[in-house]
Amino acid sequence: MRFHFSILMSICLMLFSSAIMAQQVASVGSPDGKLQVSILVENNQAMYSVEYNGNTMLEKSPLGLLTNEGDFRTNMSYVGSEEGVVEKEYTQDRIKHSFIKYHANTLRSTFTNGDGKEISVLFQVSNNDIAFRYELPMWGDTRACVVEMESTGFRFPSYTRSYLSHMMRPMQAFARTSPSYESGYEADYPIERNQSSEGYVFPGLFQVGDNGWVLLSETGVRSLSNAAHLSKYTDGVFTVDYPNPAQNNGFGSSGIQLGLPGVTPWRTITVGENLAPIVETTIMWDVVEPLYKPSIDYQFGRSTWSWIIWQDPSMNYEDQVKYIDLAEALDFEFILIDAWWDERIGYDRMEELIRYARSKNVGVFLWYNSNGSFNDAFQTPINKMNTSIERKKEMRWLQEVGVKGIKVDFLGGDKQETMRLYEDIMSDANDYGLMVNFHGATLPRGWERMYPNFVGSEAVLASEMLVFVQDTREKEAFYATLHPFIRNSVASMEFGGVILNKYLNRGNQEGQKRLTTDIFQLATGILFQNPVQFFALTPNNLTDAPDFAIEFMRNIPVLWDETRYIAGTPGKYSVIARRNGQDWYIAGVNAETSAKRITIDLPMMAGQTVTMYNDKRDGTPFMETTRVPANGRFNVTIQPNGGFVLTK
């Protein structure tokens, strides 16, 4: 009897100890009840977990941060929580949807550390989306602190597989300009293999077995914080990592200089049983607001761009005239004139060139080097964007001569020092009625809504690497099937694509052979979203590309009112639908080695006669009229390294 009593007492003690070790203190669910966030305290550490439809998507994951005013990672005690609701509707240009309704339940949980200082974590949970951030109050008379690091983590079930792009080592690559967010992807990896020393860039996509998909990112990053990324996989967790101190040649702090009361950027978690919520999410814009009003009514559109195929030798007056004429022939709105224009064309002749473009109803974007002192990038114009006085002087001239926008290159860092430069450039440019595109740059984090003159960033292994690197050409279709689910899901992506040259050089002759079909290229013009698209067409395409391809590009939209996931598996194939006004475009590409025949549901085209652009077995492009059945189920074959487009 005594023996049985001892066993019973031992079991009770174990259960009691376990209850103390992990105590759920609060929870919040999505309006539809499917997505659930639980807040816990375990071993005096704040934790959270995520379930969707009763399935675990994130196991108990750490919360907390370290500041120079206190450690909020351990010795934490729960104080209490407040619940609330956020509802709003807004319109937004330059993203995947033009009208958004946002409804979220909120939970603000407050904790104290061992010194009695409070900190709160605010969760906003909408259907399929979670956004959370830290809120730091004043502690007595303390009005400033530095957030030095975070323990914020994401602990996935062990069977999870990842789709990640590694963070580049600082002060490497061309002219020591990295990181530039131009790494490829390691797709469908077991999470324990994610051991990149620099970690991984946002966003990151994860498949949690049969439970569904998770997309991690962040938003609301501006001059008041740094930009973060994911660590390598350590002890079963990915954590939020701050920039490597070596970025920007070692200048500037890696942490966040924060005025109190203050908040960190939002970390976002998008969850779905399938990939539709991943493709269609708007969480990165739902939780931010515009920081200033547009100074003018900015107009967006399509652009020609000589540098991508004709490269540096095209930076002369005569070749730019050819590309202005190309823009006119294609009914494009802009031309982008890239590096060296100040030396090889000159300011005086540039004014003449801008007047010529205006006579053709073509607006001009001009390229600038962001650099002054933080890397070795040498292309000119240089020392024009890195200081307030020179920047405003240059922008005044740009406004006077009628330039529509600027492309700023080689920023190469995520420190708060660099985030200030991004914001200063955009804010100053708005004062002079200029749009801003960034190249060799970080991921935009809510910027389309925050900055009304922002028109996209590269932040991807983009078209220039197709010109320079054989491996990138060989993987072009593979990467294209990833972008709608990862990089382009959270922000506009200026890829600089739609290449109709057979060879990626000026003569369109041997060397740098394109390995994807013409229709694949047209499809990426729909798959890849950006409000100003710098397309890679060349003057010779007017005569050597199929007439229907040129006509398609003459009418291709760049602004979308709605985006839907249709079908796809990252790394294999993707099919996305986008709507401009009443017109739907369905685009798909295939990265597999054999033709893929699929049946897709197209309720928006049910019973309608549509135009289909597709490839024959040998890759030859064709256009035909076809009809979508009344039930909306449409059969289509996508050739390897090929694509298709359907439109009215």
C-alpha positions in Angstrom: 0.0 0.0 0.0 2.8 2.4 0.9 4.6 1.5 -2.3 1.5 2.4 -4.4 1.0 5.6 -2.5 4.6 6.6 -3.3 4.1 6.0 -7.0 0.9 8.1 -6.9 2.7 10.9 -5.1 5.5 10.8 -7.6 3.1 11.1 -10.5 1.3 14.0 -8.9 4.6 15.8 -8.3 5.6 15.3 -11.9 2.3 16.7 -13.1 2.5 19.6 -10.7 6.1 20.3 -11.8 5.1 20.2 -15.4 2.3 22.6 -14.8 4.7 25.1 -13.2 7.3 24.6 -16.0 4.8 25.5 -18.8 1.8 27.6 -17.8 -0.5 29.0 -20.4 -1.4 32.5 -19.3 -3.4 33.9 -22.3 -4.6 33.2 -25.8 -6.1 34.9 -28.8 -7.8 33.5 -31.9 -8.6 34.7 -35.4 -12.1 36.0 -36.2 -12.9 32.7 -37.9 -11.6 30.7 -35.0 -9.1 28.6 -37.0 -5.8 30.3 -36.0 -4.9 30.3 -32.4 -2.0 31.9 -30.5 -1.2 30.8 -26.9 1.0 32.8 -24.5 2.9 30.7 -22.0 5.5 31.1 -19.3 8.1 28.3 -19.0 11.1 28.4 -16.8 10.4 32.1 -16.2 10.6 32.8 -20.0 7.8 34.2 -22.1 6.8 31.8 -24.9 4.1 31.5 -27.6 2.8 28.8 -29.8 0.6 28.7 -32.9 -2.1 26.2 -34.0 -4.2 26.2 -37.1 -7.3 24.1 -37.3 -6.1 22.3 -34.2 -2.7 21.4 -35.8 0.6 22.7 -34.4 2.3 25.1 -36.7 4.8 26.5 -34.2 5.7 24.7 -31.0 6.5 26.7 -27.9 8.8 29.5 -29.1 10.7 32.1 -27.1 9.8 35.7 -26.8 12.1 38.4 -25.3 14.8 40.9 -26.0 18.0 42.3 -24.4 18.4 46.1 -23.9 21.0 48.2 -22.4 18.4 49.0 -19.7 17.5 45.5 -18.8 17.3 41.9 -19.8 13.8 40.7 -20.9 14.7 37.2 -21.9 14.8 35.4 -18.6 13.4 35.8 -15.0 10.1 37.0 -16.6 6.8 37.1 -14.7 3.4 37.4 -16.2 1.4 40.6 -15.2 -1.7 40.5 -17.3 -3.3 40.8 -20.7 -5.7 43.1 -22.5 -7.9 42.0 -25.4 -9.2 44.1 -28.3 -10.3 44.2 -31.9 -8.9 46.0 -34.9 -11.1 46.6 -38.0 -10.3 48.8 -41.0 -10.8 49.1 -44.7 -8.3 50.8 -47.0 -7.4 51.2 -50.6 -3.8 50.8 -51.8 -2.0 51.1 -55.1 1.2 49.4 -56.0 0.5 46.0 -54.3 -1.4 42.8 -55.1 -4.8 44.0 -54.1 -6.3 47.5 -54.4 -9.0 47.2 -51.7 -8.4 45.5 -48.4 -10.6 44.7 -45.4 -8.6 43.9 -42.2 -10.2 42.4 -39.1 -8.0 41.1 -36.2 -8.4 40.2 -32.6 -5.6 41.6 -30.4 -3.9 40.5 -27.3 -1.4 42.7 -25.3 0.4 40.6 -22.7 2.6 42.4 -20.2 5.6 40.9 -18.3 8.1 42.1 -15.8 11.8 41.1 -15.6 13.8 40.5 -12.5 14.3 44.2 -11.9 10.6 44.9 -12.0 10.7 46.6 -15.4 7.7 45.9 -17.6 7.5 45.1 -21.3 4.5 44.1 -23.4 4.0 41.9 -26.5 1.1 42.9 -28.8 -0.4 40.1 -31.0 -2.8 40.9 -33.8 -4.5 37.8 -35.2 -6.5 37.9 -38.3 -7.7 35.0 -40.5 -4.5 33.3 -41.6 -2.2 36.1 -40.3 -0.4 37.0 -37.1 1.5 40.2 -36.5 3.3 40.8 -33.2 5.7 43.3 -31.8 7.3 44.4 -28.5 6.2 47.6 -26.8 8.6 49.2 -24.4 7.4 51.8 -21.9 9.3 54.5 -20.1 11.0 53.0 -17.1 11.0 55.9 -14.6 12.9 58.8 -16.2 14.5 56.6 -18.8 13.5 57.9 -22.3 15.9 56.0 -24.5 17.4 52.6 -24.8 19.2 50.3 -27.2 17.7 46.9 -28.1 20.8 44.9 -28.5 19.4 41.5 -29.5 16.3 39.4 -29.4 15.4 35.8 -28.4 12.3 35.9 -30.5 12.1 32.5 -32.1 10.2 30.2 -34.3 10.2 26.5 -33.3 8.7 24.3 -36.0 7.8 20.7 -35.7 10.8 18.5 -36.5 9.3 17.3 -39.8 9.0 20.8 -41.2 10.8 21.5 -44.5 12.1 25.0 -45.5 12.4 27.3 -48.5 15.0 29.9 -47.6 17.5 32.3 -49.1 20.7 32.8 -47.2 21.9 36.2 -45.9 25.0 37.2 -47.8 28.2 37.8 -45.8 28.9 41.6 -45.4 31.5 43.5 -47.4 31.8 40.7 -50.0 30.8 40.3 -53.7 31.1 43.2 -56.2 32.8 46.2 -54.7 32.1 45.0 -51.2 28.4 45.8 -51.6 26.8 42.8 -49.9 24.4 41.9 -48.5 22.2 42.7 -51.4 19.5 40.1 -51.0 20.6 38.4 -54.3 21.1 34.8 -53.1 19.3 31.8 -54.5 17.0 29.5 -52.6 17.5 26.2 -50.9 14.1 24.7 -51.5 12.4 21.8 -49.7 15.2 21.3 -47.2 14.9 19.5 -43.9 15.1 22.4 -41.3 18.1 20.9 -39.6 20.1 21.5 -42.7 19.6 25.3 -42.4 23.1 26.1 -41.1 24.2 29.2 -43.1 26.5 31.1 -40.9 24.9 34.5 -41.7 21.3 33.1 -41.4 18.5 33.6 -43.8 16.7 36.7 -45.2 13.0 37.4 -44.8 10.7 36.1 -46.0 11.0 32.4 -45.2 8.6 29.7 -46.3 8.0 26.5 -44.4 5.9 23.4 -45.1 4.8 21.8 -41.8 4.2 18.3 -43.0 0.5 17.8 -43.9 -0.6 20.6 -41.5 0.0 23.4 -44.0 2.3 26.3 -44.8 3.9 29.1 -42.8 5.5 32.3 -44.2 7.7 34.4 -41.9 8.6 38.0 -42.5 8.6 41.5 -40.9 7.0 44.8 -41.6 6.9 48.4 -40.4 10.7 48.9 -40.7 11.7 52.5 -41.1 14.4 54.9 -39.7 13.4 54.0 -36.1 14.8 50.5 -36.3 17.1 48.1 -38.1 16.0 45.3 -40.5 16.3 41.8 -39.1 16.6 38.3 -40.6 16.4 34.7 -39.5 19.3 33.0 -37.7 20.6 29.6 -38.7 18.7 26.7 -37.2 20.1 26.2 -33.7 18.7 23.9 -30.9 15.5 23.4 -32.8 14.8 27.2 -33.3 15.2 29.9 -35.8 15.6 33.3 -34.0 15.4 36.9 -35.1 18.9 38.1 -35.8 20.1 41.6 -36.1 22.6 42.8 -38.8 26.1 41.6 -38.8 28.3 44.4 -37.2 30.6 44.3 -40.3 27.9 45.7 -42.6 28.6 49.1 -44.0 32.3 48.6 -43.4 31.7 48.2 -39.7 30.0 51.6 -39.2 26.8 52.0 -37.2 25.2 49.9 -34.5 23.6 46.5 -35.2 20.8 47.1 -32.6 17.8 49.4 -32.4 18.2 52.9 -31.0 14.8 53.4 -29.5 13.1 56.4 -27.9 10.7 55.4 -25.1 7.9 54.6 -25.1 8.7 52.8 -28.3 8.0 49.7 -30.4 9.9 47.2 -32.5 9.0 46.3 -36.1 6.1 43.8 -36.6 7.1 40.2 -37.1 4.5 38.5 -39.3 3.4 34.8 -39.5 1.1 33.8 -42.4 -0.5 30.4 -42.0 -2.6 28.2 -44.3 -3.6 24.7 -45.1 -2.6 25.4 -48.7 -0.7 28.1 -50.4 -3.6 30.5 -51.1 -3.2 32.5 -47.9 0.6 32.7 -48.6 0.1 34.2 -52.0 -2.8 36.4 -51.1 -1.8 37.8 -47.7 -1.7 41.6 -47.1 -0.5 41.5 -43.5 2.6 43.5 -44.3 0.4 46.5 -45.2 -2.5 45.8 -42.9 -0.5 46.9 -39.8 1.3 50.0 -41.1 0.1 53.4 -42.2 1.3 56.1 -44.7 4.1 58.2 -43.2 3.4 61.2 -45.5 1.1 62.3 -48.3 2.2 62.1 -51.9 3.3 65.5 -53.2 1.9 64.8 -56.6 -0.3 62.2 -58.3 2.3 59.6 -59.1 1.7 57.6 -62.2 3.2 54.1 -62.6 3.8 52.0 -65.6 6.3 50.1 -67.8 9.8 51.0 -68.8 12.5 50.2 -71.3 16.0 49.7 -70.0 19.1 49.4 -72.1 21.7 48.3 -69.5 20.2 44.9 -68.8 21.0 43.5 -72.2 23.2 46.1 -73.9 25.1 46.8 -70.7 27.6 49.7 -70.0 28.5 50.5 -73.6 24.9 51.6 -74.2 25.3 54.5 -71.8 25.5 57.0 -74.6 23.1 59.5 -76.1 22.4 57.7 -79.3 21.6 54.3 -77.7 19.3 56.0 -75.2 17.4 57.6 -78.1 16.9 54.1 -79.5 15.4 53.0 -76.2 13.2 56.1 -75.9 11.9 55.2 -79.4 11.4 51.6 -78.3 9.3 52.8 -75.3 7.2 54.9 -77.7 6.7 52.0 -80.0 5.6 49.8 -77.1 3.4 52.5 -75.6 5.5 52.3 -72.5 5.5 55.1 -70.0 9.2 55.3 -69.0 12.8 54.7 -69.9 15.4 53.9 -67.2 18.9 55.4 -67.9 21.4 53.5 -65.8 24.9 54.1 -64.4 27.5 56.4 -66.0 25.0 58.7 -67.6 26.5 61.7 -65.9 29.9 61.0 -67.4 29.0 59.5 -70.8 26.1 61.7 -71.6 26.5 64.6 -69.2 24.1 66.8 -67.4 23.5 69.3 -70.3 22.9 66.6 -73.0 20.8 64.7 -70.4 18.4 67.7 -70.3 18.2 67.5 -74.1 17.6 63.8 -73.9 14.8 64.3 -71.3 13.2 66.8 -73.6 13.3 64.3 -76.5 11.7 61.7 -74.3 9.0 64.1 -73.3 8.2 64.8 -77.0 7.6 61.0 -77.3 5.4 60.9 -74.1 8.1 58.9 -72.3 9.1 59.7 -68.7 12.7 59.3 -67.5 14.1 57.4 -64.5 17.8 58.1 -63.7 20.2 55.8 -61.9 22.2 56.9 -58.8 24.9 55.3 -56.7 23.8 55.5 -53.0 27.4 55.3 -51.9 29.5 57.8 -50.2 31.6 55.9 -47.7 30.1 52.4 -46.9 31.3 50.3 -49.7 33.5 50.4 -52.8 30.8 50.9 -55.5 32.3 53.3 -58.0 29.7 53.8 -60.7 28.6 57.4 -61.1 26.7 59.5 -60.3 28.2 59.1 -56.8 28.1 61.1 -53.6 24.7 62.5 -54.6 22.3 60.5 -52.4 24.2 59.9 -49.2 24.0 63.4 -47.7 21.1 65.7 -47.2 22.6 68.8 -48.8 23.8 67.1 -52.0 20.7 65.0 -52.3 18.3 68.0 -52.2 20.5 69.9 -54.6 20.4 67.0 -57.1 16.7 66.4 -56.6 15.9 70.0 -57.3 17.7 69.7 -60.6 15.8 66.4 -61.3 12.5 68.2 -60.7 13.4 71.2 -62.8 14.3 69.1 -65.8 11.2 66.8 -65.5 12.7 63.5 -64.3 10.0 61.2 -63.0 11.9 58.9 -60.7 15.3 57.6 -59.6 16.8 54.2 -59.2 19.2 54.1 -56.2 21.7 51.2 -56.1 24.3 49.6 -53.8 22.9 50.2 -50.3 24.2 46.9 -48.9 23.1 46.8 -45.3 20.3 46.4 -42.8 21.5 48.5 -39.9 19.4 51.3 -38.6 21.9 53.8 -40.1 21.0 52.4 -43.5 17.3 52.4 -42.8 17.5 56.1 -42.1 19.1 56.6 -45.5 16.3 54.7 -47.2 13.7 56.8 -45.5 15.6 60.1 -46.1 15.9 59.4 -49.8 12.2 58.5 -50.2 11.0 61.4 -48.1 13.2 64.0 -49.8 12.3 62.5 -53.2 8.6 63.0 -52.5 9.3 66.7 -51.7 10.5 67.0 -55.3 7.8 64.8 -56.9 10.1 61.8 -57.6 9.4 58.1 -57.5 12.1 55.9 -56.0 13.2 52.4 -56.9 16.0 50.6 -55.0 18.5 48.1 -56.4 21.1 46.1 -54.6 18.9 46.7 -51.6 17.1 45.1 -48.7 13.6 43.7 -48.7 10.8 46.4 -48.6 8.9 45.9 -45.3 5.5 47.6 -45.7 7.0 50.4 -47.8 4.4 50.5 -50.5 1.9 51.8 -47.9 4.3 53.7 -45.8 6.0 55.7 -48.6 3.6 56.8 -51.5 6.5 57.4 -53.9 8.2 54.0 -53.4 7.9 51.9 -56.6 9.7 48.7 -55.7 13.0 47.1 -54.9 15.1 44.3 -56.4 16.0 42.3 -53.3 16.1 39.1 -55.3 18.4 37.1 -57.6 17.1 39.1 -60.6 17.6 39.5 -64.3 21.2 40.8 -64.3 22.4 37.5 -62.9 20.8 35.8 -65.9 23.2 37.8 -68.0 26.3 37.1 -65.8 25.9 33.6 -64.3 25.2 30.3 -66.1 23.9 28.6 -63.0 21.2 31.3 -62.6 20.1 30.9 -66.3 19.9 27.1 -65.6 17.7 27.7 -62.6 15.6 30.6 -64.0 12.4 28.6 -64.1 13.1 27.0 -60.7 13.4 30.5 -59.1 10.4 31.8 -60.9 8.2 29.1 -59.3 9.3 30.3 -55.9 8.9 34.1 -56.1 5.1 34.2 -56.0 5.1 32.2 -52.8 8.0 33.9 -51.1 9.8 37.1 -52.1 6.9 38.7 -54.2 4.3 37.6 -51.7 5.4 40.2 -49.1 6.6 43.1 -51.3 6.8 44.5 -54.8 9.7 42.9 -56.7 11.5 44.7 -59.4 13.0 41.8 -61.4 13.8 43.6 -64.7 12.6 40.6 -66.8 10.7 39.6 -69.8 13.7 38.9 -72.0 12.8 38.1 -75.7 16.3 38.0 -77.0 17.4 34.4 -77.6 20.9 35.4 -76.4 21.4 37.8 -73.5 23.7 40.2 -75.4 23.4 43.1 -77.7 23.9 41.2 -80.9 21.4 38.5 -79.9 24.0 36.0 -81.1 26.0 33.1 -79.6 26.7 33.2 -75.8 24.6 33.6 -72.8 21.8 31.6 -74.3 18.3 31.9 -72.7 17.0 28.5 -71.6 13.4 29.4 -71.1 10.7 29.9 -73.7 9.2 33.2 -75.0 5.9 32.4 -73.3 7.7 31.7 -70.0 9.0 35.2 -70.3 5.6 36.7 -71.0 4.2 34.8 -68.0 6.7 36.3 -65.6 5.4 39.7 -66.6 2.2 38.7 -64.8 3.7 36.5 -62.1 6.1 39.1 -60.9 4.4 42.2 -59.5 5.9 45.7 -59.3 4.2 49.1 -60.0 7.0 50.2 -62.3 8.4 47.3 -64.4 11.8 47.9 -66.1 11.4 45.3 -68.8 14.3 43.8 -70.7 13.1 44.2 -74.2 15.5 45.4 -76.9 14.9 47.4 -80.1 15.5 44.3 -82.3 12.6 42.5 -80.6 10.2 44.7 -82.6 11.2 42.7 -85.6 12.6 39.4 -84.4 10.0 38.5 -81.6 6.6 37.2 -82.4 4.1 40.0 -83.3 1.6 38.7 -80.7 4.3 38.8 -78.0 5.0 42.4 -78.7 1.3 43.2 -78.8 0.9 41.4 -75.4 3.7 43.5 -73.9 2.2 46.7 -75.4 -0.9 46.1 -73.3 0.5 44.4 -70.2 -0.7 46.0 -66.9 1.5 46.6 -63.9 -1.2 47.6 -61.4 -3.5 45.0 -60.0 -6.8 45.0 -58.1 -6.8 41.4 -57.0 -4.4 38.5 -56.8 -5.4 34.8 -56.4 -3.5 31.6 -56.0 -4.6 29.0 -58.6 -2.1 26.1 -58.3 1.5 25.3 -57.8 4.3 23.7 -55.7 7.3 25.9 -54.9 10.2 24.9 -57.0 8.1 22.9 -59.4 5.4 25.0 -61.0 3.2 28.0 -60.2 0.0 29.4 -61.5 -1.3 32.8 -60.3 -4.3 35.0 -61.3 -4.2 38.8 -61.3 -7.0 41.2 -62.1 -6.7 44.7 -63.5 -10.1 46.3 -63.5 -12.4 43.8 -65.1 -9.6 41.9 -66.9 -8.2 38.7 -65.5 -4.7 37.4 -66.4 -3.8 33.8 -65.5 -0.1 33.0 -65.8 1.9 29.9 -65.0 5.4 28.5 -65.4 6.9 25.0 -65.2 10.4 24.3 -63.7 10.2 20.5 -64.1 12.0 18.5 -66.7 8.9 17.2 -68.4 5.7 18.8 -69.6 3.0 19.2 -66.9 -0.7 18.8 -67.7 -2.9 20.3 -65.1 -6.5 21.1 -64.5 -7.1 24.4 -62.9 -10.2 26.1 -61.5 -11.0 29.4 -63.1 -14.4 30.6 -61.9 -13.5 34.2 -63.0 -13.4 32.9 -66.6 -16.0 30.2 -66.5 -17.9 30.0 -69.8 -15.8 32.7 -71.5 -13.8 32.8 -74.7 -10.2 33.7 -73.9 -6.8 34.1 -75.5 -4.1 31.6 -74.6 -0.4 32.1 -75.1 1.5 28.8 -74.8 4.4 26.7 -76.1 4.5 23.8 -78.5 6.4 20.7 -77.5 9.6 22.1 -79.2 9.2 25.4 -77.3 7.8 27.4 -80.2 5.3 30.0 -79.0 1.8 30.1 -80.2 -1.4 32.1 -79.5 -4.9 30.7 -79.9 -8.5 31.4 -78.9 -10.1 28.9 -76.6 -13.0 28.5 -74.3 -13.1 27.9 -70.6 -15.9 25.4 -69.7 -18.9 26.6 -67.9 -17.7 24.8 -64.7 -14.5 26.8 -64.8 -12.3 23.7 -64.9 -9.6 24.3 -67.6 -6.9 21.8 -68.8 -3.6 23.2 -69.8 -0.1 21.8 -70.6 3.0 23.7 -69.5 6.2 22.7 -71.2 9.4 22.4 -69.3 11.1 25.8 -68.8 7.9 27.1 -70.4 4.8 29.0 -69.4 1.3 30.0 -70.4 -1.0 33.0 -70.1 -4.7 33.3 -70.4 -6.5 36.6 -70.8 -9.7 38.0 -72.3 
